[in-house]
Structures are given as C-alpha cells and as structure tokens.
Amino acid sequence: AEVVARRSRTPVVVVRSDNGTSPTGTGRVVLGVDGSQVSGLAIGFAYDFAARHRAELVAVHAWSDRPLEPFTR
C-alpha cells in the first residue's frame, strides 16, 4: 500500500483490517487532508466509510510553507 500511495499520480484509498476481514465497529479511519480540492472529496468518502462501519474518523491536516517543486518528478 505504501508503494502504491507513493507512486500514484491519482488519489489513493487504503483500507486495512488486522484480521483480513471487513472492518466493522472497531478501529478508526485516518484521513490525510491538505486543503486541496481532491482532499475535499476524500473527506466525504472517509466520512461515509467511517459512518457505515461505525469507526472513529481522524483527520490529519498537512501543509508546508516550502515550495513542493523539488519533490515532484
């Protein structure tokens, strides 16, 4: 999942369960947001997913005041 998320040029959703089954009623959904339009769409997806599975929703906001050009390839 980490390699896919790092190399993808499109948004990525990773859904994980410790026991290999669909998560229900326990655990949490962790959402990374950066204020972009795409992260706004991810908020809706994560909220719906967490509500359906009765999971806690945790949003992590990330930003940088440095230019991102050196990190894009």
N, C-alpha and C positions, 0 to 999 in steps of 0.2 A: 504494500500500500504506500509506503514511503517513497519508493522509486517512482511509482505512477504519479503520485501527487507532485513530486519534484519536477518531473519531466513533462507533465501535461501542459498543453497550451490552452486548455479549457478548464472550467471549474471541475473539481473532483469531490465526490462524497464517499467517505469510507465508513462503512457500518460494520462494527465488530462485536462479537459476542464471545465471552470467555469459554462457554461450553459448546460452541458450534451450532447453537440453535438461535432462533429469532429472539431478540431481546424483548422481554415483557415485564413491565412493572418495577424493574430494578435498574440500577445504573444511571448513567446520565448521557446526554447528548452534548458534546462540546463543539461549539461553533466559533470559528475564527472570522472576524469581520474587520474590514479596513476602510469602510465608508464608501466603497465603490458601488456602482450600480449592480454589479454581479453579486457582491456580498449582500446587498439588499434582497435579492432573490433567494439567496441561501438562507436568510433569516426566516422567510416564510416556510421554506422546505423543512428546516430544522424544527421550527415551532410545531408544524403539523406532525412531523415524525415523533417528536417527544410527547405530544398530546396523545397520539394513537397508542403509544407504548407505555404511557404513564411513567415517563422518565423525566428526570430533572434536566432542565435546559440551562447550560452555562455558556455565556458569550464571552469571548476573549477579543478585545479590541486591540489592533496593532497599527502602529503608524511609525513613520520615520521622517525626520526633517532633512534627511540627506537625499540627494538625487539617487534614483534607482538605476540609472543607465549603466553603471559599471557592472551591475548584477544581471542584466538581461543579455541573452545570447540568441 
